[in-house]
Amino acid sequence: MPLPPEAGSLFTLTTGPVTCYPEVLSALARPVLSDADPAFRALYTATLEKLRRALPAPTAVILQGEPVLGLEAAALSLVAPGDAVLNLASGVYGAGYSQWLSRNAGVVREIRTAFDAVIDPETVRQTLLRHPETAVVAVCHHDTPSGTVNPLPEIGAVVREHGALLVVDAVSSWGGMEVDMAGWGIDLLVTGSNKCLGCPPGLTLLGVSPRAWEKMRANPASPRGSFLSILDWEGMEDPARAFPFSPSVAEVHGLAAGLDRYLAEGPRAVWARHALTGAAMRAGVKAMGLALWPAREETAAATCTAIRLPDGVEETALRSAMRQHYGVVISAGRADTWNRLVRVGHMGPTAEPIYVPLALTALAGALGRVTGRKWDLGSAVTAALDVIDSAT
C-alpha cells in the first residue's frame, strides 16, 4: 500500500541531509546551556580539539551555519582584491563556485570538464605555467551532482609546486573518504557535519593552514564583524575568548557526539565502510542493466552512486515511486545533471552494505512501475552481495 505523503520516509538514502547517528540525536537533546557558561565553553574547546584531530588540520574553526556559509566565507576571506584565481569546474558545485570567487578577484579563470569527468592535473599544471600570477586555486573534491571525485592529491601537488593557495570543497567527501589536508597541500578545507559525520545540517567545519590565516589577515576585503567572517572565529580554542555571537549550543553537542563516534571507530575503518557500500551499489546497478553517470568508474565517489536515467524515465516519477511504494528516498541531479541521473547516498549511518540490497530493490521496483517492464533485481542483488562477501 502506498505511503501517504505525510507519513515520512522510512529510509533516507540521499546525499544529504542524512540520517543522524543515534548518539548524535541523543546529544542534541542535552540541556541548552548559556554560551557564557564555563561548562559549555569547556565543551566547545574540547570539540574544537576533536575536530582538529579528526580533520586533521593545524587549526580548526566552526562556523554557525551549514556549509554553504563556509564556502562563501572561504571565497571572500581568501581572495584579495585583484587576485588572479583558478577555479576547477568539473561539476555543478565546482562551476558554481566562481560566483563567490569573482566578488573580490581581478580575474577568475576556469578549467571546465564535462560533468561526468574529472579535472586533469596536467591541465592544471599547464594553466598555472601560463598564468604564474595565480594566487588561489579552488576545487570541489566530490561534486555530488555528478558523483565524481577529483584527483585531489595530484592537483594539490601541482598547486603547491606553483605556490598558490588551495581551497577545497570537501563537504561530501570528508568523513567518508581520505582527505589529507597537510599531505595534499590544502590551505583551506571546507566541510560540514551533515554528510558523512552523520549530524544534522547547521554547522560548517573548517581546516585552516598557517598560510591561509596569513592571507586572510592581510586581505582588506576579508569579512570582519560579519556572519561571513572566518577571522572573527580565530583562536576560539582559547576558553577566555568571547564568542562573536551565540553559537548553536545544541548543534555543538551533536557535533561532539559525531566526532566521538568517528574517532572511536577510526577514520580508516569509516572510509572502508563507505568504500565497500559504494562498490557494492555500483556492482548492483551495472548488473541490473543500468549505467553509472561517471564516464570512468574509477572516478566514482564512495559516498554517492550517480545512476544515468534510462531513456524515457523521468526522475521525479522514479523517485516518487521509490518513496510512495517502497519508503526509500534518494536524490535527484542538480542544474545541468537534473533529470539526467539519480543519486543514492552512502554517508554516515547509511554507509552500511546492508542498505545496498534495499536501495536496489526499491530502484528495480520503481523502474518497473514507471517503465512497465521487469528489471533484473536478482542479478543486481547477487552482484552486490558478491562484492560485500569478498570483503568480509
C-alpha positions as CSV (number, residue, x, y, z in Angstrom):
1,M,0.0,0.0,0.0
2,P,1.5,3.4,-0.9
3,L,2.8,5.6,1.9
4,P,0.8,8.8,2.4
5,P,3.0,11.9,1.8
6,E,2.7,12.9,5.5
7,A,3.9,9.6,6.8
8,G,7.5,10.5,6.1
9,S,10.2,8.3,4.5
10,L,11.2,5.1,6.1
11,F,14.7,5.1,4.6
12,T,16.6,8.3,3.7
13,L,19.3,7.3,1.3
14,T,20.1,10.8,-0.1
15,T,23.3,12.7,-0.5
16,G,22.3,15.0,2.4
17,P,21.0,15.8,4.8
18,V,21.5,12.3,6.0
19,T,20.0,10.2,8.8
20,C,21.7,11.0,12.1
21,Y,23.6,8.6,14.3
22,P,21.7,7.7,17.5
23,E,24.4,9.1,19.6
24,V,24.1,12.4,17.8
25,L,20.3,12.5,18.3
26,S,20.7,11.9,22.0
27,A,23.3,14.6,22.2
28,L,21.0,17.1,20.5
29,A,18.5,16.7,23.4
30,R,21.0,17.7,26.1
31,P,20.3,20.9,28.1
32,V,20.9,24.1,26.2
33,L,23.5,26.0,28.3
34,S,24.4,29.6,28.0
35,D,27.3,30.2,25.7
36,A,29.0,32.0,28.6
37,D,28.6,29.0,30.9
38,P,32.1,27.6,31.7
39,A,30.7,24.1,31.2
40,F,29.7,25.0,27.6
41,R,33.0,26.9,27.0
42,A,34.9,23.7,28.1
43,L,32.7,21.6,25.7
44,Y,33.4,24.0,22.8
45,T,37.1,24.0,23.4
46,A,37.2,20.2,23.6
47,T,35.1,19.9,20.5
48,L,37.4,22.1,18.5
49,E,40.3,19.9,19.5
50,K,38.5,16.7,18.5
51,L,37.7,18.4,15.2
52,R,41.3,19.4,14.7
53,R,42.4,15.8,15.2
54,A,39.6,14.4,13.0
55,L,40.2,16.7,10.0
56,P,43.3,16.6,10.8
57,A,44.3,20.3,10.5
58,P,46.7,22.8,12.0
59,T,43.7,24.7,13.4
60,A,40.0,24.1,13.2
61,V,37.1,26.6,13.0
62,I,33.4,26.0,13.5
63,L,31.0,28.4,11.7
64,Q,27.4,28.6,12.8
65,G,25.7,27.7,9.5
66,E,25.5,24.8,7.0
67,P,28.5,24.5,4.6
68,V,27.2,27.0,2.1
69,L,28.2,29.6,4.7
70,G,31.7,28.3,4.8
71,L,32.1,28.1,1.1
72,E,31.1,31.7,0.6
73,A,33.1,32.8,3.6
74,A,36.2,31.0,2.3
75,A,36.0,32.7,-1.2
76,L,35.5,36.2,0.3
77,S,38.2,35.7,3.0
78,L,41.0,34.1,1.0
79,V,40.6,36.1,-2.3
80,A,42.0,39.6,-2.1
81,P,41.0,42.4,-4.4
82,G,42.7,42.0,-7.8
83,D,43.8,38.4,-7.2
84,A,44.1,36.0,-10.1
85,V,42.1,32.9,-9.3
86,L,41.8,29.5,-11.0
87,N,38.5,27.6,-10.5
88,L,38.4,23.9,-11.4
89,A,34.9,23.2,-12.6
90,S,34.2,19.5,-13.0
91,G,30.6,19.6,-11.9
92,V,27.6,21.8,-10.8
93,Y,29.0,22.8,-7.5
94,G,32.6,23.3,-8.7
95,A,31.3,25.5,-11.6
96,G,29.0,27.5,-9.3
97,Y,31.9,28.5,-7.0
98,S,33.0,31.1,-9.5
99,Q,30.2,33.4,-8.4
100,W,31.7,33.9,-5.0
101,L,35.4,33.9,-6.1
102,S,34.6,36.7,-8.6
103,R,33.4,39.2,-6.0
104,N,37.0,40.1,-5.0
105,A,39.1,38.6,-7.7
106,G,40.7,40.6,-10.5
107,V,40.2,37.6,-12.8
108,V,38.7,34.1,-12.4
109,R,39.8,31.6,-14.9
110,E,38.3,28.2,-15.2
111,I,39.3,24.7,-16.2
112,R,36.0,23.1,-17.1
113,T,35.3,19.4,-17.9
114,A,32.2,17.5,-18.9
115,F,30.2,16.9,-15.8
116,D,30.8,13.1,-15.9
117,A,34.6,13.6,-16.0
118,V,37.2,15.0,-13.6
119,I,40.0,17.5,-13.7
120,D,43.3,16.6,-15.3
121,P,46.2,17.6,-13.1
122,E,48.4,18.2,-16.1
123,T,45.9,20.7,-17.5
124,V,46.2,22.5,-14.1
125,R,49.9,22.5,-14.3
126,Q,50.0,23.9,-17.8
127,T,47.4,26.6,-16.9
128,L,49.4,27.7,-13.9
129,L,52.6,27.9,-16.0
130,R,50.7,30.2,-18.5
131,H,49.4,32.3,-15.6
132,P,52.1,32.4,-12.9
133,E,50.2,35.3,-11.2
134,T,47.5,32.9,-10.0
135,A,47.2,33.3,-6.2
136,V,44.3,31.0,-5.3
137,V,43.1,27.7,-6.8
138,A,39.6,26.3,-5.9
139,V,38.3,22.8,-6.4
140,C,35.3,20.7,-5.3
141,H,36.7,17.3,-4.2
142,H,33.5,15.3,-4.6
143,D,31.0,17.0,-6.8
144,T,27.8,15.4,-5.6
145,P,25.5,16.3,-8.5
146,S,27.9,14.2,-10.7
147,G,29.0,11.6,-8.2
148,T,32.6,12.1,-9.3
149,V,35.8,12.6,-7.2
150,N,38.6,14.8,-8.5
151,P,42.3,13.6,-8.2
152,L,43.0,15.9,-5.3
153,P,46.4,14.5,-4.2
154,E,47.8,15.2,-7.7
155,I,46.0,18.5,-8.1
156,G,47.3,19.6,-4.7
157,A,50.9,18.7,-5.6
158,V,50.7,20.8,-8.7
159,V,49.2,23.8,-6.8
160,R,51.8,23.5,-4.0
161,E,54.6,23.4,-6.6
162,H,53.3,26.6,-8.1
163,G,52.9,28.3,-4.7
164,A,49.2,29.3,-4.9
165,L,46.8,28.7,-2.0
166,L,44.4,25.8,-2.4
167,V,40.8,26.0,-1.2
168,V,38.8,22.7,-1.2
169,D,35.1,22.0,-1.0
170,A,35.2,18.7,0.9
171,V,31.6,18.9,2.1
172,S,30.6,15.5,0.7
173,S,33.9,13.7,0.9
174,W,35.5,14.4,4.3
175,G,34.5,11.8,6.8
176,G,33.7,9.3,4.1
177,M,36.9,9.1,2.3
178,E,40.5,10.1,2.8
179,V,41.2,13.9,2.7
180,D,44.8,14.6,3.7
181,M,45.0,18.3,4.3
182,A,48.7,18.5,5.0
183,G,49.9,15.8,2.6
184,W,47.8,17.2,-0.3
185,G,48.7,20.8,0.2
186,I,45.2,22.1,1.2
187,D,45.2,25.6,2.7
188,L,41.5,26.0,3.5
189,L,39.3,22.9,3.8
190,V,35.6,23.4,3.9
191,T,33.3,20.7,5.1
192,G,30.3,20.1,7.3
193,S,28.7,18.0,9.9
194,N,25.6,17.0,7.9
195,K,27.1,14.5,5.5
196,C,29.4,11.6,6.4
197,L,29.7,12.6,10.0
198,G,26.0,11.8,10.5
199,C,24.9,15.0,12.1
200,P,22.0,17.4,11.1
201,P,22.7,20.4,8.9
202,G,23.7,23.6,10.8
203,L,27.5,23.8,11.1
204,T,30.4,24.5,8.8
205,L,33.7,22.8,9.7
206,L,37.0,24.4,8.5
207,G,40.6,23.3,8.5
208,V,42.9,26.3,8.2
209,S,46.6,26.3,7.4
210,P,49.1,29.0,8.6
211,R,49.4,30.3,5.1
212,A,45.6,30.7,4.9
213,W,45.5,32.6,8.2
214,E,48.2,34.9,7.0
215,K,46.5,35.6,3.7
216,M,43.1,36.3,5.3
217,R,44.6,38.6,7.9
218,A,46.4,40.6,5.2
219,N,43.3,40.7,3.0
220,P,41.5,44.1,3.5
221,A,38.3,42.6,1.9
222,S,38.2,39.6,4.3
223,P,34.9,39.9,6.2
224,R,35.2,41.2,9.7
225,G,32.4,41.8,12.1
226,S,30.2,39.7,9.8
227,F,28.3,36.4,9.8
228,L,30.6,35.5,6.9
229,S,33.8,36.2,8.9
230,I,36.3,33.4,9.5
231,L,38.8,35.8,11.1
232,D,36.2,36.6,13.9
233,W,36.4,32.9,15.0
234,E,40.2,32.7,15.0
235,G,41.6,31.5,18.3
236,M,38.3,30.2,19.7
237,E,40.2,27.2,21.2
238,D,41.1,29.7,24.0
239,P,38.3,29.4,26.5
240,A,39.0,33.0,27.6
241,R,37.9,34.4,24.2
242,A,34.3,35.6,23.9
243,F,32.2,34.3,21.0
244,P,31.5,36.8,18.2
245,F,27.8,35.8,18.6
246,S,25.9,33.0,20.2
247,P,26.9,29.6,18.8
248,S,24.3,26.9,18.3
249,V,24.7,25.0,21.6
250,A,22.6,22.0,20.5
251,E,24.5,21.7,17.2
252,V,27.8,21.7,19.1
253,H,26.6,18.9,21.4
254,G,25.7,16.9,18.3
255,L,29.0,17.6,16.6
256,A,30.9,16.5,19.7
257,A,29.0,13.2,19.6
258,G,29.6,12.7,15.9
259,L,33.3,13.4,16.3
260,D,33.5,11.0,19.2
261,R,31.9,8.3,17.1
262,Y,34.2,8.9,14.1
263,L,37.4,8.9,16.2
264,A,36.3,5.8,18.1
265,E,35.5,3.8,15.0
266,G,38.7,5.1,13.4
267,P,38.9,7.1,10.2
268,R,40.3,4.3,8.1
269,A,37.6,1.9,9.2
270,V,34.9,4.6,8.4
271,W,36.4,5.2,5.0
272,A,36.5,1.4,4.3
273,R,32.8,1.1,5.3
274,H,31.8,3.9,2.9
275,A,34.0,2.4,0.1
276,L,32.5,-1.0,0.4
277,T,29.0,0.3,0.4
278,G,29.6,2.4,-2.7
279,A,31.4,-0.5,-4.6
280,A,28.5,-2.9,-3.8
281,M,26.0,-0.4,-5.1
282,R,27.8,0.2,-8.3
283,A,28.1,-3.5,-8.9
284,G,24.4,-3.9,-8.4
285,V,23.5,-1.0,-10.6
286,K,25.5,-2.4,-13.5
287,A,24.2,-5.9,-13.1
288,M,20.6,-4.5,-13.3
289,G,21.4,-3.2,-16.7
290,L,21.8,0.5,-15.7
291,A,24.8,2.8,-16.4
292,L,26.8,4.8,-13.9
293,W,26.9,8.5,-14.6
294,P,30.8,8.9,-14.2
295,A,32.4,8.2,-17.5
296,R,35.1,6.1,-15.7
297,E,34.1,4.1,-12.7
298,E,37.5,4.7,-11.0
299,T,36.4,8.4,-10.7
300,A,33.1,7.4,-8.9
301,A,32.7,8.5,-5.3
302,A,32.5,6.1,-2.4
303,T,29.8,8.3,-0.8
304,C,27.4,8.7,-3.6
305,T,26.3,6.5,-6.6
306,A,25.1,8.5,-9.5
307,I,23.0,6.5,-12.0
308,R,22.1,7.6,-15.5
309,L,18.4,7.6,-16.1
310,P,17.3,5.1,-18.8
311,D,15.7,6.7,-21.9
312,G,12.2,7.9,-21.3
313,V,12.4,7.7,-17.5
314,E,11.6,11.0,-15.7
315,E,13.4,11.4,-12.4
316,T,10.5,12.8,-10.4
317,A,8.3,9.9,-11.4
318,L,11.1,7.4,-10.5
319,R,11.9,9.0,-7.1
320,S,8.2,9.4,-6.3
321,A,7.6,5.7,-7.0
322,M,10.5,4.7,-4.8
323,R,9.2,6.8,-1.9
324,Q,5.5,6.1,-2.2
325,H,5.7,2.3,-2.8
326,Y,8.9,1.3,-1.1
327,G,9.6,4.0,1.5
328,V,13.0,4.9,0.1
329,V,14.1,8.5,-0.7
330,I,17.1,9.2,-2.9
331,S,18.4,12.4,-4.6
332,A,17.9,13.9,-8.0
333,G,20.6,15.6,-10.1
334,R,21.1,19.4,-9.9
335,A,21.2,22.1,-12.6
336,D,23.0,20.5,-15.7
337,T,22.5,17.0,-14.3
338,W,18.8,17.5,-13.4
339,N,16.6,14.8,-15.0
340,R,19.7,13.0,-16.3
341,L,20.6,11.0,-13.3
342,V,19.5,10.0,-9.8
343,R,21.8,9.6,-6.8
344,V,21.9,7.1,-3.9
345,G,23.9,8.5,-0.9
346,H,26.2,6.4,1.2
347,M,27.0,8.7,4.0
348,G,27.3,8.3,7.7
349,P,24.7,5.8,9.1
350,T,23.6,4.7,5.6
351,A,27.2,3.9,4.6
352,E,26.5,0.3,5.5
353,P,26.4,-2.6,3.0
354,I,23.0,-3.8,4.2
355,Y,21.4,-0.7,2.7
356,V,22.5,-1.7,-0.8
357,P,20.0,-4.5,-1.4
358,L,17.3,-2.2,0.0
359,A,18.2,0.6,-2.4
360,L,18.4,-1.8,-5.4
361,T,15.1,-3.4,-4.5
362,A,13.3,0.0,-4.4
363,L,15.1,1.1,-7.6
364,A,14.1,-2.0,-9.6
365,G,10.6,-1.9,-8.3
366,A,10.1,1.7,-9.1
367,L,11.7,1.4,-12.5
368,G,9.2,-1.5,-13.2
369,R,6.3,0.7,-12.3
370,V,7.4,3.7,-14.5
371,T,8.6,1.7,-17.5
372,G,6.2,-1.2,-17.4
373,R,8.9,-3.8,-17.7
374,K,10.9,-6.0,-15.3
375,W,14.4,-5.1,-14.3
376,D,16.9,-7.8,-13.2
377,L,16.8,-7.4,-9.5
378,G,18.2,-10.9,-8.8
379,S,21.4,-10.3,-10.7
380,A,21.7,-6.9,-9.1
381,V,21.5,-8.2,-5.5
382,T,23.7,-11.1,-6.3
383,A,26.4,-8.8,-7.7
384,A,26.2,-6.5,-4.7
385,L,26.4,-9.4,-2.3
386,D,29.4,-10.8,-4.1
387,V,31.3,-7.5,-3.5
388,I,30.2,-7.5,0.1
389,D,31.1,-11.1,0.7
390,S,34.5,-10.8,-0.9
391,A,35.4,-8.0,1.6
392,T,34.1,-9.6,4.8
